[in-house]
Amino acid sequence: MRSPADGGSGTGRDMTASPAAAPAESAADLFSLRGRRALITGSGQGIGLTLARGLAAAGAELVLNDLEPERLEAAMAGLRAEGFTVSGRCFNVAREDEVAAATRELAAQVGPIDILVNNAGIHRRAPLESMPLEAWQAVLDVNLTSAFLVTRAIVPEMIRRGRGKIINLCSLNSEISRPTIGNYAAAKGGLKMLTRAMAVEWARHNIQANALAPGYIRTALTGPLTVDPAFNHHLCTRTPAGRWGEPHELVGTTVFLASRASDFMNGQILFVDGGLLAAL
Ligand SMILES: NC(=O)c1ccc[n+]([C@@H]2O[C@H](COP(=O)([O-])OP(=O)(O)OC[C@H]3O[C@@H](n4cnc5c(N)ncnc54)[C@H](O)[C@@H]3O)[C@@H](O)[C@H]2O)c1
């Protein structure tokens, strides 16, 4: 490992010289999550469950969360049957009181969280001009405010321990919108800036906050779109890859963002979208 003095100024070193090479390290070590504990919100199904499995396969101990107790139990049982170390808590990530109680209990009974994946999210589709306030507020609460609430509860211990990884589930809709999802686009756009705000405030504590922004991924959330032939045609011609993505295609980026391999990356939004955002 290089010490800070290796690359620092004022050491009398010739700054035009090449820095001393860091010792070679295997990719397996660099990306290993052994000895790390990950909390993944909304991980009873879909992307959250797949990311949880991927983090566990890289060595992490898991703490699952979901609003639906049966879904959560089934996910925990499935992952345990695969040989992974899993605990879980059923709570609503958008409720301040529930987040506070659950994270307090987790800290006492399970231990500190090294990796937080703010994944829980919902849709309430409606044209903006007729969108009920309830649909606006629910989507803002679950997709944006929840990341603030859960992270605010977890991060003091990360600061105390001098390390932590925060991964927020952004979206193509952090950058671009389409009709009927104005609430979701506002929430995911806000989450992009919350990610950057987290990075700015906590980088000095060796905490990295980055976002994974998936393109269109086949899950229950996108179910209404996957069965719509007109949307399918639009998506597959609009996306350079010519197809939907699958949840497992997000695992590599997540393991990267959770591991030491991303220790100097902060406040970034990584789009995993088959090239959609790059194309007109
Ligand atoms: N599927 C996609 O194409 C896509 C694309 C971009 C971003 N995303 C984001 O990825 C994340 C996961 O999406 P998904 O497609 O797996 O959705 P999903 O509906 O399949 O799963 C979401 C899970 O979150 C849980 N949940 C919902 N509200 C909750 C709450 N208040 N507290 C705790 N848990 C709650 C649900 O019960 C469910 O199990 C979301 O943030 C979503 O916005 C999805």
The ligand as an SDF file (V2000), in Angstrom:
LIG
                    3D

 44 48  0  0  0  0  0  0  0  0999 V2000
  -37.1130   -2.3090  -12.8910 N   0  0  0  0  0  0  0  0  0  0  0  0
  -36.5600   -1.3020  -13.5390 C   0  0  0  0  0  0  0  0  0  0  0  0
  -36.5810   -1.2420  -14.7850 O   0  0  0  0  0  0  0  0  0  0  0  0
  -35.8590   -0.2040  -12.7940 C   0  0  0  0  0  0  0  0  0  0  0  0
  -35.1520    0.7570  -13.5360 C   0  0  0  0  0  0  0  0  0  0  0  0
  -34.5020    1.7890  -12.8660 C   0  0  0  0  0  0  0  0  0  0  0  0
  -34.5400    1.8560  -11.4920 C   0  0  0  0  0  0  0  0  0  0  0  0
  -35.2370    0.9100  -10.7930 N   0  0  0  0  0  0  0  0  0  0  0  0
  -35.2450    1.0380   -9.3340 C   0  0  0  0  0  0  0  0  0  0  0  0
  -34.7630   -0.1500   -8.7500 O   0  0  0  0  0  0  0  0  0  0  0  0
  -35.3720   -0.3330   -7.4740 C   0  0  0  0  0  0  0  0  0  0  0  0
  -35.9800   -1.7350   -7.3890 C   0  0  0  0  0  0  0  0  0  0  0  0
  -36.9600   -1.8640   -8.4140 O   0  0  0  0  0  0  0  0  0  0  0  0
  -37.6150   -3.2680   -8.8100 P   0  0  0  0  0  0  0  0  0  0  0  0
  -37.8850   -3.1860  -10.2710 O   0  0  0  0  0  0  0  0  0  0  0  0
  -36.8300   -4.3900   -8.2640 O   0  0  0  0  0  0  0  0  0  0  0  0
  -39.0320   -3.1300   -8.0460 O   0  0  0  0  0  0  0  0  0  0  0  0
  -39.9620   -4.2630   -7.3810 P   0  0  0  0  0  0  0  0  0  0  0  0
  -41.3140   -3.6570   -7.2900 O   0  0  0  0  0  0  0  0  0  0  0  0
  -39.8130   -5.5610   -8.0900 O   0  0  0  0  0  0  0  0  0  0  0  0
  -39.3430   -4.4200   -5.9110 O   0  0  0  0  0  0  0  0  0  0  0  0
  -39.3550   -3.3730   -4.9940 C   0  0  0  0  0  0  0  0  0  0  0  0
  -39.4250   -3.9410   -3.5940 C   0  0  0  0  0  0  0  0  0  0  0  0
  -39.4320   -2.8310   -2.6740 O   0  0  0  0  0  0  0  0  0  0  0  0
  -40.3890   -3.0950   -1.6690 C   0  0  0  0  0  0  0  0  0  0  0  0
  -40.8820   -1.8400   -1.0990 N   0  0  0  0  0  0  0  0  0  0  0  0
  -41.7280   -0.9580   -1.6930 C   0  0  0  0  0  0  0  0  0  0  0  0
  -42.0000    0.0420   -0.8520 N   0  0  0  0  0  0  0  0  0  0  0  0
  -41.3010   -0.1900    0.2730 C   0  0  0  0  0  0  0  0  0  0  0  0
  -41.1840    0.4870    1.5080 C   0  0  0  0  0  0  0  0  0  0  0  0
  -41.8660    1.6330    1.7330 N   0  0  0  0  0  0  0  0  0  0  0  0
  -40.3990   -0.0240    2.4780 N   0  0  0  0  0  0  0  0  0  0  0  0
  -39.7170   -1.1840    2.2540 C   0  0  0  0  0  0  0  0  0  0  0  0
  -39.8080   -1.8810    1.1080 N   0  0  0  0  0  0  0  0  0  0  0  0
  -40.5960   -1.3900    0.1320 C   0  0  0  0  0  0  0  0  0  0  0  0
  -41.4940   -3.8680   -2.3680 C   0  0  0  0  0  0  0  0  0  0  0  0
  -42.3220   -4.6000   -1.4360 O   0  0  0  0  0  0  0  0  0  0  0  0
  -40.6950   -4.7630   -3.3140 C   0  0  0  0  0  0  0  0  0  0  0  0
  -40.3880   -5.9970   -2.7310 O   0  0  0  0  0  0  0  0  0  0  0  0
  -36.3960    0.7980   -7.3270 C   0  0  0  0  0  0  0  0  0  0  0  0
  -35.8200    1.8700   -6.6070 O   0  0  0  0  0  0  0  0  0  0  0  0
  -36.6330    1.2180   -8.7540 C   0  0  0  0  0  0  0  0  0  0  0  0
  -37.0960    2.5490   -8.8540 O   0  0  0  0  0  0  0  0  0  0  0  0
  -35.8990   -0.1070  -11.3980 C   0  0  0  0  0  0  0  0  0  0  0  0
  1  2  1  0
  2  3  2  0
  2  4  1  0
  4  5  1  0
  4 44  2  0
  5  6  2  0
  6  7  1  0
  7  8  2  0
  8  9  1  0
  8 44  1  0
  9 10  1  0
  9 42  1  0
 10 11  1  0
 11 12  1  0
 11 40  1  0
 12 13  1  0
 13 14  1  0
 14 15  2  0
 14 16  1  0
 14 17  1  0
 17 18  1  0
 18 19  2  0
 18 20  1  0
 18 21  1  0
 21 22  1  0
 22 23  1  0
 23 24  1  0
 23 38  1  0
 24 25  1  0
 25 26  1  0
 25 36  1  0
 26 27  1  0
 26 35  1  0
 27 28  2  0
 28 29  1  0
 29 30  1  0
 29 35  2  0
 30 31  1  0
 30 32  2  0
 32 33  1  0
 33 34  2  0
 34 35  1  0
 36 37  1  0
 36 38  1  0
 38 39  1  0
 40 41  1  0
 40 42  1  0
 42 43  1  0
M  CHG  2   8   1  16  -1
M  END
$$$$
